Amino acid sequence: MTKILIADDNAANRELIEAYLTAIECETEMAVDGQDALDKIASFGPDLLLLDVMMPKLSGFEVCEQLKQNPETSRIMVLMITALNELGDVERAVKAGTDDFLSKPINKIEFLKRVENMLRLKDVTDENERLRLYIREIDGQARPN
């Protein structure tokens, strides 16, 4: 089953996002700040991280940078959700490695479509990686010693 981590320091935002996600078959987990998000990523292993930007301890930008720099977590999809909507914020999110960016207030239909698309892309990316590793393995076996 698909795993989605919701990282937001605002309980009402977390609950709203979780309520929206009932339309998608998935398992959810909550994180209350940036450090908690990193800890939950390690224990929960999400396919998708729904990440608020403005959080205590570590910002969403910092969480995303750490996630994308680590080879073990770099393929987790990140959707940054924020009230920030200045061009510089979008640029900073992209530089941090986010896969997509959504401004608050969240439109339920747009949110769900983006989540579905990101999960589809994750499936395709994972399958591509499995095939790449399989081909490498087959290629290595086909070569004479």
N, C-alpha and C positions, 0 to 999 in steps of 0.2 A: 504494500500500500504506500502511496505517496505520502511523504512527510513534509510538513510546512512549519517553519519556526516563525512566530510573530514576535518581533522585537520592538517594543514601544514602552516608554516610561509612563504613559497615560493609560490607566486601566480601562477607561471608557473606549478609547481607540482600539485597544486589544480585543475587548469584548465585541465591538462592532465588526471588526475584521473577522473574528472567529465566527460570528453569526453569518456573515456573507459567505464564508467558506463552507457552510453546511450544504450549499449547492454543488459542492465538489466532493467526491469521495476521497477523503484524506484524513491523516492523523495530524493533529496540531499540538504544538507546545508553545509556551509563552516565555519570553525573556523580558525583564523589567529595566535593563540598562545595557550599555555596550559590553561590559565585562561579562555579565550574565549571558548575553547572546553568544559570546565566544565559548563560554563554558557549556552551554546547551548544545552548541554545534558539535562539540567534541563528544558529548554523551548521547545526543539524540540522532545525529547524522541526517539532517534535513536534505531534501532535494531542492527546496526553495526557501529562501530567507526573505521575509517581508520586513523591511528594515526602516525604522524611523531615523531621521538624520539627527535631530536635536535630542540627545539623551545624556544622562550623567555618566561619569566614569570614562567612557569612550564614546565619541560621536559615531554616528552611522558611517561617516566617511572613514574613520579610523578602523572600525570593524570590517568594512568592506575591503580596505587596503590589506589588512592582515589576512583576511580570508583568501583573497585572490593571489597573495604572494606565497601562500603555503600550497605546495603541490598536492597535499592530501585533501584540501578543501577548495581548491581553485575552481573546480567544476560545479560547485553549488551555485545555482542561479540566485541572483540578488535583484529584488525589486525594491528600490528606495521609495518610501512614501513620506512626503514632507509638506509642511506648510510653506517652506521656502520655495520661491518660484522666480528668483532672479536668475538671469542668464549665467552669472558666475557660479551659482549654486549647482546648476545643471552641469556646467563644465567640470566643476570639482567632483561631482558624483561620477561622471564618466571617467575622469582621471583616476578616481579611486577604484574603478573597475566594475561599477554597477552594470547590470545587464539591461535594466530598464528603470524608468523614473516616473512616478505618479504624484501629482500634486493633490493636497487636501483642499477642500473637502472631497472625499472619495465618492465617485459615481459608481454605484454597485455594478451596473452592466459593464462599464469600461474596465473596472477592477477585475471582475470575473473573467472577462475575455483575455485580459493580459496574463492573468495567472494561468489560464488554460493554455495559452500560446507558449508561455515560458515552460510549462511542464512538458508540452509536446516537443519543444526544442531540446529540453534536457534529455528526453527519451532518445531523440535522434542523435544527439551528441554522444550519449552513453553507448548507443549501438555502434556508432562510428568508431569509438575507442575500442570496443570489444573486437570489432572486425580488424582494426589496425593491429592489435596485439595478436590475434589469431593468424593473420597473414605473416607477421614477423616470425611467429613460432613455426609455421609451416615452411617458410622460406629458410629458416635455420635448420630444420630437419632435412630439407631437400638437398642441402649442400653436403658434398662428400667430406669426410674427416681427413 
